[in-house]
């Protein structure tokens, strides 16, 4: 069975600075997908970024990028130039349409 | 992409009663899923809703407690039966397309059992 671990329950960052959220996972599969989802207080789950395991190049979406280390089974999210609107719960997830989620990290961006 | 309408958005229910949550999608989707998010917790998959057949439940979830229907490719319901305060959670519908790895989520139903 796949497991996803997020070891940081809460993180804070000053507006305009950079923050990195950690995620590790465990799987015996070789081809898979990893995701970061954002859940603001509205409860809406929003896909932030996706990484395909067979791609060595780290995914990037504007201010969001990942550091994917397949051998270490590590998948961290870097948010650059943090904005107040980035305040949310962030979930690391494994799978595809059907997902296994980590426990989540609450990110607070301070002005 | 998909636009998902989930109803109700929230409800307060008496223990021992049942609540049915609806998930309507604006396009035909291959897969539909139901998740539970207990207060302050992560999302846990309850089941995969299969069109025209019984849902596939994850370990720890049973049909008698969480009956699911999926009569067509755009609609599903989840019923939370014989509710207790421990069922107080957010319940989310998620959909996916076979040709895509992205999952789309409804806004969730916040259920409080008193």
Interface residues (C-beta under 8 A of the other chain):
Chain A: X33 X35 X42 X43 X44 X45 X47 X50 X52 X91 X96 X97 X98 X99 X100 X101 X102 X103 X104
Chain B: X30 X31 X33 X41 X42 X43 X44 X45 X48 X90 X92 X94 X95 X96 X97 X98 X100 X101 X102 X103 X105 X107 X108 X110
